[in-house]
Amino acid sequence: MSDIHSGSPAVQVRLATPADAPALLAVYAPYVHQSAVTFELEPPPVDEFAERIREVQAFGVWLVAEVEGTLAGYAYGGRFRARAAYGRTAETTVYLAMGREGQGIGRRLYEALKRILALQGFRTLVGGIVLPNPPSVRLHEAVGFRPIGVFHNVGNKFDQWRDVGWWELDLGPLPPDAPLPRPVSALSQSEIAEACAAIKASANRLIHLRQDIVAQDAITERNPPVSG
Ligand SMILES: CC(C)(COP(=O)(O)OP(=O)(O)OC[C@H]1O[C@@H](n2cnc3c(N)ncnc32)[C@H](O)[C@@H]1OP(=O)(O)O)[C@@H](O)C(=O)NCCC(=O)NCCS
């Protein structure tokens, strides 16, 4: 089945769970073995990969894309740095099953990722790309990331020195005393479903989403929920 508007395959985006670990690892492991797009030299064991999914979902969000029930790729926004002041910044990444490139699936995943991370209350997204990687650079810039700079010779894989370029995306203003992002489990089913169905989130739409969050937080502060 294909999307009648774009001719691209019908893609379903949903939240990942630790039970997806074997299928997600099957997407990731070939890149570890065959490419330098990741600096891991050996794929992690499946239980460690499941733990990564749990850790990311506790902080940001991990999404999977399915095409006709088959897992076609994933994207996530996880912790950028452990230090507390980085708590409103997420580092994003995306991998498609080999052979699924160039069909708009990366863009679908990233549009959904942006919306969910904005709804959670993140301020800035950052992405590191091992260079050269034109499809990844193109995808990041197509969804609004802008290039920041390049760290030279920071990696060495397959006996070759590797540069890493960094890109950032501004999710829109938040007050300086903005609360830490909400866990994805605090979002409603309809917020997640709407974000996962997003083809393209305009900057204005993201800013409106944020205004809703700020307004809701102000209401909650004025009228804290009654416990007990
Ligand atoms: C990078 C990757 C996620 C891109 O996803 P994708 O589904 O192939 O990209 P899309 O089809 O959604 O295309 C997004 C944009 O990138 C462009 N693009 C895709 N493949 C491209 C290529 N090979 N060369 C140049 N541009 C390319 C598209 O034209 C589109 O731009 P546009 O909207 O301006 O036309 C995918 O190629 C992949 O999984 N690569 C291997 C893993 C990897 O490198 N991950 C990134 C780690 S930083």
The ligand as an ORCA input file, in Angstrom:
! r2SCAN-3c Opt
* xyz 0 1
  C      20.026      9.224      6.827
  C      18.696      8.496      6.633
  C      18.032      8.298      7.989
  C      17.801      9.381      5.749
  O      16.492      8.851      5.746
  P      15.670      8.701      4.382
  O      14.367      8.092      4.699
  O      16.532      8.008      3.398
  O      15.479     10.216      3.967
  P      14.161     10.785      3.308
  O      13.774      9.911      2.159
  O      13.151     11.065      4.349
  O      14.713     12.135      2.707
  C      14.934     13.277      3.527
  C      15.703     14.291      2.725
  O      17.015     13.796      2.450
  C      17.224     13.724      1.046
  N      17.999     12.516      0.770
  C      17.670     11.241      1.067
  N      18.625     10.404      0.603
  C      19.554     11.187      0.035
  C      20.787     10.911     -0.614
  N      21.241      9.654     -0.768
  N      21.523     11.944     -1.057
  C      21.099     13.220     -0.905
  N      19.921     13.543     -0.316
  C      19.172     12.535      0.149
  C      15.858     13.669      0.427
  O      15.861     14.156     -0.901
  C      15.077     14.553      1.355
  O      15.323     15.906      1.085
  P      14.196     16.840      0.461
  O      12.990     16.662      1.339
  O      14.778     18.187      0.511
  O      13.986     16.269     -0.914
  C      18.872      7.112      5.937
  O      19.488      7.309      4.691
  C      19.688      6.129      6.760
  O      19.149      5.397      7.581
  N      21.015      6.106      6.546
  C      21.911      5.185      7.236
  C      22.005      5.460      8.739
  C      22.470      6.854      9.011
  O      23.361      7.387      8.364
  N      21.829      7.471     10.016
  C      22.141      8.824     10.424
  C      23.176      8.791     11.477
  S      23.655     10.477     11.877
*
